[in-house]
Amino acid sequence: MKFTSVFALIALVLFSGCGTTRSKTSANTKEDVLGIINKVNTHWQQNNAPRNAFWDEAAYQTANMEAYFVTGNPEYKAYAERWAQKNNWKGATSNNKAEWKYSYGEKPAYVLFGDWQVCFQTYIDLYNLDEVKDSKKIARALEVMQYQMSTSNNDYWWWADGLYMAMPVMTKLYKLTGDKHYLDKMYEYFVFADDLMFDKEAHLYYRDGKYIYPKHKTDRGFKDFWARGDGWVFAGLAKVLADLPKDYQHYDLFLTRFKQMAKALSATQQAEGYWTRSILDPQQAPGPETSGTAFIAYGYLWGMNNGILDKATYKPVSQKAWKYLTEVALQPDGDIGYVQPIGEKAIPGQVVDQNSTSNFGVGAFLLAACEMYRSL
């Protein structure tokens, strides 16, 4: 009886262990991924009212729309509509073009700053869903971007984040209007950004001009590429390639950079599936970080889903990232943890843990989850 009890206990433990393993890997079926998307997005929306149209909230809304496209949940679309209406379908609100600026700024005059333009992506998506088109939804986007394109400046995208915030607005407006001028100006602005921030050896992007090596280095003397910054670029390129005509004369530049980043990022993924905040120097700010990892995972999954990235090469990368996102970042109540707070670099000593969350981090997770759903 004694031995029988012992063996029964061992069997129970082994069976329980198998059950735990199955629950951890259950996020690899279409139904389970759909459940995760709904759990995370519903949890966020039930606990967070729509806010302003600045980049962090607007970046979340780009992912909320993807969640709507995948799930068809009308609550997600309604949430985006309430947010857009709250902000009167605008980003920065100044109507005085003489004062419009595009350096960093959170005030009404910074209309040309890309962090106030990412909202246009969602406004355009909502407009496209209308059976009866409401021109108010895209009027400000058209006004702002047409004015911007009428200027002689080409240095609007001077920081890596801007390539996610504003670049896809241009391709969305091209698809909406058929006006090739949007593509040509996008290319012009991208060339400036690429010349400034792209490292031709590492095939990664510096966050902005302040961080270019050797002027700036990590504490150990390495080139300092910020994971969320490169995540913004990689995800932004994916969104652009989704709408950019393959016969566009400069298509290959965007495709080449996307593939170069994919190869470079795959070599720097940590064994646990995440990317550290300083990509080439894990000791600069060690430990997991979700927002950069999720944007990067989204890029890989989108690339494979659309026949641009080789599945044999990159599926293991995306699977490791997804394992981290669902087993470490995703919390039991639907929170998304380990999101580095708003910033622009890897900060030594900064605490990022399971309680660290944010709207844009939830958005990054949802983008990856939606592409994972589409891949299954």
C-alpha positions as CSV (number, residue, x, y, z in Angstrom):
1,M,0.0,0.0,0.0
2,K,2.8,2.3,0.8
3,F,4.6,1.8,-2.5
4,T,1.2,2.1,-4.3
5,S,0.6,5.4,-2.7
6,V,4.1,6.7,-3.6
7,F,3.6,5.6,-7.2
8,A,0.2,7.2,-7.3
9,L,1.6,10.4,-6.0
10,I,4.4,10.4,-8.6
11,A,1.9,9.7,-11.3
12,L,-0.3,12.6,-10.1
13,V,2.7,15.0,-10.1
14,L,3.8,13.9,-13.6
15,F,0.2,14.2,-14.9
16,S,-0.1,17.6,-13.3
17,G,3.2,18.7,-14.8
18,C,2.0,17.6,-18.2
19,G,-1.2,19.6,-17.8
20,T,0.8,22.7,-16.8
21,T,3.0,22.3,-19.9
22,R,-0.1,21.9,-22.1
23,S,-1.6,25.1,-20.7
24,K,1.6,27.0,-21.3
25,T,1.8,25.9,-25.0
26,S,-2.0,26.1,-25.6
27,A,-1.5,29.5,-27.1
28,N,-0.4,27.8,-30.3
29,T,-3.9,27.0,-31.6
30,K,-6.1,29.5,-33.4
31,E,-8.8,29.4,-30.8
32,D,-6.5,30.0,-28.0
33,V,-4.8,32.9,-29.6
34,L,-8.2,34.4,-30.3
35,G,-9.0,33.9,-26.6
36,I,-5.8,35.7,-25.6
37,I,-6.5,38.7,-27.9
38,N,-10.0,39.0,-26.4
39,K,-8.8,38.6,-22.9
40,V,-6.0,41.2,-23.2
41,N,-8.0,43.8,-25.2
42,T,-11.2,43.5,-23.2
43,H,-9.3,43.8,-20.0
44,W,-7.5,46.9,-21.2
45,Q,-10.7,48.6,-22.4
46,Q,-12.7,47.8,-19.3
47,N,-10.1,49.4,-17.1
48,N,-8.9,52.3,-19.3
49,A,-11.1,55.0,-20.8
50,P,-10.1,56.4,-24.2
51,R,-7.6,59.3,-23.8
52,N,-5.9,61.9,-26.0
53,A,-4.6,61.4,-29.5
54,F,-0.9,61.5,-28.6
55,W,1.4,58.7,-29.7
56,D,1.1,56.2,-26.8
57,E,-2.7,56.1,-27.0
58,A,-2.7,56.3,-30.8
59,A,-0.2,53.4,-31.1
60,Y,-2.5,51.3,-29.0
61,Q,-5.4,52.2,-31.2
62,T,-3.6,50.9,-34.3
63,A,-3.5,47.5,-32.6
64,N,-7.0,47.7,-31.3
65,M,-8.1,48.0,-35.0
66,E,-6.1,44.9,-35.8
67,A,-7.9,43.1,-33.0
68,Y,-11.2,44.2,-34.5
69,F,-10.2,43.0,-37.9
70,V,-9.3,39.6,-36.5
71,T,-12.1,39.1,-34.0
72,G,-14.9,41.2,-35.4
73,N,-15.7,42.3,-31.9
74,P,-17.9,45.4,-32.3
75,E,-16.8,46.7,-28.9
76,Y,-13.3,47.3,-30.2
77,K,-14.5,49.4,-33.1
78,A,-16.8,51.3,-30.8
79,Y,-13.9,52.0,-28.4
80,A,-11.9,53.4,-31.3
81,E,-14.8,55.5,-32.5
82,R,-15.3,57.0,-29.0
83,W,-11.6,57.8,-28.8
84,A,-11.6,59.4,-32.3
85,Q,-14.7,61.5,-31.5
86,K,-13.2,62.6,-28.2
87,N,-10.3,64.0,-30.1
88,N,-12.5,65.4,-32.9
89,W,-10.6,63.3,-35.5
90,K,-7.5,65.3,-35.0
91,G,-4.0,65.0,-33.6
92,A,-2.4,68.2,-32.4
93,T,-5.2,70.8,-32.6
94,S,-3.7,74.1,-33.8
95,N,-5.3,75.5,-36.9
96,N,-2.6,78.2,-37.4
97,K,-0.3,76.8,-40.0
98,A,2.2,79.5,-39.4
99,E,3.0,78.0,-36.0
100,W,3.0,74.3,-37.0
101,K,6.2,72.5,-35.8
102,Y,7.8,69.1,-36.0
103,S,10.4,69.0,-33.3
104,Y,9.4,67.2,-30.1
105,G,6.3,68.8,-28.6
106,E,3.1,67.9,-26.8
107,K,1.3,71.2,-27.3
108,P,-1.2,72.1,-30.0
109,A,1.3,73.7,-32.3
110,Y,3.2,70.4,-33.0
111,V,0.9,69.3,-35.7
112,L,3.7,68.2,-38.0
113,F,5.4,66.0,-35.3
114,G,4.8,62.4,-36.2
115,D,3.8,61.5,-32.6
116,W,0.6,63.5,-33.3
117,Q,0.1,61.9,-36.7
118,V,-0.1,58.2,-35.8
119,C,-3.8,58.7,-34.9
120,F,-4.5,59.2,-38.6
121,Q,-3.9,55.5,-39.2
122,T,-6.9,54.6,-37.1
123,Y,-9.0,57.4,-38.4
124,I,-8.4,56.2,-42.0
125,D,-9.2,52.6,-40.9
126,L,-12.5,53.7,-39.4
127,Y,-13.3,55.8,-42.5
128,N,-12.7,52.8,-44.7
129,L,-15.1,50.7,-42.6
130,D,-17.9,53.2,-43.2
131,E,-20.7,52.1,-45.5
132,V,-21.6,55.7,-45.9
133,K,-18.3,57.6,-45.9
134,D,-18.0,60.5,-43.4
135,S,-15.3,62.8,-44.7
136,K,-14.8,64.4,-41.3
137,K,-12.9,61.3,-40.2
138,I,-10.1,61.9,-42.7
139,A,-10.3,65.7,-43.2
140,R,-7.6,66.6,-40.7
141,A,-5.3,63.8,-41.9
142,L,-5.6,65.1,-45.5
143,E,-5.1,68.7,-44.4
144,V,-2.0,68.0,-42.3
145,M,-0.2,65.6,-44.6
146,Q,-0.9,67.7,-47.8
147,Y,0.4,70.8,-46.1
148,Q,3.5,68.9,-44.9
149,M,4.1,67.6,-48.4
150,S,3.8,71.2,-49.8
151,T,6.9,72.3,-47.8
152,S,10.5,71.9,-49.0
153,N,11.6,70.1,-45.7
154,N,12.5,66.5,-45.8
155,D,13.7,66.0,-42.2
156,Y,10.3,65.3,-40.6
157,W,11.3,61.8,-39.4
158,W,14.3,62.4,-37.3
159,W,13.8,59.7,-34.7
160,A,13.2,56.0,-35.1
161,D,9.7,55.9,-33.5
162,G,8.5,58.3,-36.3
163,L,8.9,55.5,-38.8
164,Y,6.0,53.7,-37.1
165,M,4.0,56.8,-36.2
166,A,3.9,58.6,-39.5
167,M,5.3,56.4,-42.3
168,P,2.2,54.1,-42.6
169,V,0.0,57.2,-42.7
170,M,1.5,58.0,-46.1
171,T,0.8,54.5,-47.6
172,K,-2.7,54.5,-46.2
173,L,-3.5,57.9,-47.7
174,Y,-2.0,56.7,-51.0
175,K,-4.4,53.7,-51.0
176,L,-7.2,56.0,-50.1
177,T,-6.6,58.6,-52.7
178,G,-4.4,57.0,-55.4
179,D,-2.1,60.0,-55.2
180,K,1.5,58.8,-55.8
181,H,2.8,62.0,-54.3
182,Y,2.3,60.4,-50.9
183,L,4.7,57.6,-51.8
184,D,7.3,59.9,-53.3
185,K,7.3,62.1,-50.2
186,M,7.4,59.1,-47.9
187,Y,10.4,57.9,-49.8
188,E,12.1,61.3,-49.5
189,Y,11.5,61.5,-45.8
190,F,12.6,57.9,-45.3
191,V,15.9,58.5,-47.1
192,F,16.6,61.3,-44.7
193,A,15.8,59.1,-41.7
194,D,17.7,56.1,-43.1
195,D,20.8,58.2,-43.8
196,L,20.7,59.6,-40.3
197,M,19.9,56.5,-38.2
198,F,20.7,53.3,-40.1
199,D,24.0,51.6,-39.2
200,K,25.2,49.9,-42.3
201,E,27.3,47.4,-40.4
202,A,24.8,46.4,-37.7
203,H,21.8,46.7,-40.0
204,L,19.9,48.4,-37.1
205,Y,18.6,51.9,-36.4
206,Y,19.8,54.2,-33.8
207,R,17.0,55.9,-31.9
208,D,18.0,59.3,-33.2
209,G,21.1,61.4,-33.9
210,K,22.1,61.6,-30.2
211,Y,22.8,57.9,-30.0
212,I,25.0,57.4,-33.1
213,Y,28.3,55.5,-32.4
214,P,31.0,56.4,-31.5
215,K,29.5,59.7,-30.1
216,H,27.3,57.6,-27.9
217,K,28.2,54.2,-26.5
218,T,26.8,51.8,-23.9
219,D,28.7,51.7,-20.5
220,R,30.8,48.9,-21.9
221,G,31.6,50.7,-25.2
222,F,29.1,48.9,-27.5
223,K,26.8,50.5,-30.1
224,D,23.5,51.2,-28.4
225,F,20.5,50.2,-30.3
226,W,17.3,50.5,-28.3
227,A,15.0,47.5,-28.7
228,R,11.7,49.5,-28.7
229,G,13.1,51.9,-31.2
230,D,14.1,49.2,-33.6
231,G,10.8,47.5,-32.9
232,W,9.0,50.7,-34.1
233,V,11.0,50.7,-37.3
234,F,10.6,46.9,-38.0
235,A,6.9,47.1,-37.4
236,G,6.6,50.3,-39.3
237,L,8.3,48.8,-42.3
238,A,5.9,45.8,-42.2
239,K,2.9,48.2,-42.2
240,V,4.3,50.1,-45.1
241,L,5.1,47.0,-47.1
242,A,1.6,45.9,-46.6
243,D,0.3,48.8,-48.6
244,L,3.2,49.8,-50.8
245,P,2.7,48.6,-54.4
246,K,5.4,46.1,-55.4
247,D,5.9,47.9,-58.7
248,Y,6.7,51.2,-56.9
249,Q,10.1,52.4,-58.1
250,H,11.6,52.5,-54.5
251,Y,9.9,49.4,-53.2
252,D,13.2,47.5,-53.0
253,L,14.7,49.9,-50.5
254,F,11.9,49.3,-47.9
255,L,12.0,45.5,-48.6
256,T,15.8,45.4,-48.3
257,R,15.8,47.2,-44.9
258,F,13.1,45.0,-43.6
259,K,15.0,41.8,-44.5
260,Q,18.3,43.3,-43.2
261,M,16.7,44.0,-39.9
262,A,15.1,40.6,-39.7
263,K,18.5,38.9,-40.0
264,A,20.3,41.3,-37.6
265,L,17.5,41.0,-34.9
266,S,17.4,37.2,-35.1
267,A,21.1,37.1,-34.1
268,T,20.5,39.2,-31.0
269,Q,17.4,37.4,-29.5
270,Q,18.0,36.2,-26.0
271,A,17.5,32.4,-25.2
272,E,14.3,33.2,-23.3
273,G,12.8,34.8,-26.4
274,Y,13.0,38.5,-25.7
275,W,15.3,41.3,-26.8
276,T,17.1,43.3,-24.1
277,R,16.6,47.0,-24.1
278,S,20.0,47.7,-25.5
279,I,20.1,45.1,-28.3
280,L,23.8,44.5,-28.6
281,D,24.7,45.0,-24.9
282,P,22.4,42.9,-22.7
283,Q,24.2,44.1,-19.6
284,Q,23.3,47.7,-20.2
285,A,19.7,47.0,-18.9
286,P,19.4,43.3,-18.4
287,G,16.2,41.3,-18.3
288,P,13.0,41.0,-20.3
289,E,11.2,43.8,-22.1
290,T,7.9,43.4,-23.8
291,S,7.2,46.3,-26.1
292,G,10.3,46.0,-28.2
293,T,10.0,42.2,-28.3
294,A,6.3,42.3,-29.3
295,F,6.9,44.9,-32.1
296,I,9.8,42.8,-33.4
297,A,7.7,39.6,-33.2
298,Y,4.9,41.3,-35.1
299,G,7.4,42.1,-37.9
300,Y,8.6,38.5,-38.1
301,L,5.1,37.1,-38.1
302,W,3.8,39.6,-40.7
303,G,6.8,39.0,-42.9
304,M,6.3,35.2,-42.9
305,N,2.5,35.5,-43.3
306,N,3.1,37.6,-46.4
307,G,5.8,35.5,-48.0
308,I,8.6,38.0,-47.5
309,L,10.5,36.2,-44.7
310,D,11.6,32.5,-44.9
311,K,9.6,30.4,-42.5
312,A,12.3,27.8,-42.0
313,T,14.7,30.6,-40.9
314,Y,12.4,32.8,-38.8
315,K,9.6,30.7,-37.4
316,P,11.9,29.5,-34.5
317,V,12.6,33.2,-33.7
318,S,8.9,34.1,-33.7
319,Q,8.0,31.0,-31.6
320,K,10.5,31.8,-28.9
321,A,9.2,35.4,-28.8
322,W,5.6,34.2,-28.6
323,K,6.5,31.8,-25.8
324,Y,8.0,34.8,-23.9
325,L,5.0,37.0,-24.6
326,T,2.4,34.4,-23.5
327,E,4.3,32.8,-20.6
328,V,6.1,35.7,-19.1
329,A,4.6,39.0,-20.3
330,L,1.0,38.0,-20.2
331,Q,-0.3,38.1,-16.6
332,P,-3.2,35.9,-15.4
333,D,-5.7,38.8,-15.3
334,G,-4.9,39.9,-18.9
335,D,-2.4,42.6,-18.0
336,I,0.8,42.8,-20.1
337,G,3.9,43.2,-18.0
338,Y,7.6,43.9,-18.4
339,V,6.9,47.0,-20.6
340,Q,9.6,49.6,-20.3
341,P,8.0,53.0,-19.4
342,I,8.0,55.9,-21.9
343,G,11.5,56.9,-22.8
344,E,14.0,56.7,-25.6
345,K,16.9,54.4,-24.4
346,A,18.0,51.5,-22.3
347,I,18.5,52.9,-18.8
348,P,20.8,51.0,-16.4
349,G,19.1,50.2,-13.2
350,Q,15.6,50.9,-14.4
351,V,13.1,48.4,-12.9
352,V,10.9,46.7,-15.4
353,D,8.8,43.9,-14.0
354,Q,5.5,42.1,-14.2
355,N,3.7,45.2,-13.0
356,S,5.2,47.4,-15.7
357,T,2.5,48.0,-18.3
358,S,1.2,50.7,-20.7
359,N,-1.2,51.3,-23.5
360,F,1.5,51.1,-26.2
361,G,2.9,47.9,-24.7
362,V,-0.6,46.3,-24.8
363,G,-0.8,47.5,-28.4
364,A,2.5,45.9,-29.3
365,F,1.4,42.6,-27.8
366,L,-1.9,42.7,-29.7
367,L,-0.2,43.3,-33.0
368,A,2.0,40.2,-32.5
369,A,-1.0,38.2,-31.3
370,C,-3.1,39.2,-34.4
371,E,-0.3,38.1,-36.7
372,M,0.2,34.9,-34.8
373,Y,-3.6,34.2,-35.2
374,R,-3.3,34.8,-38.9
375,S,-0.3,32.4,-39.1
376,L,-2.2,29.4,-37.7
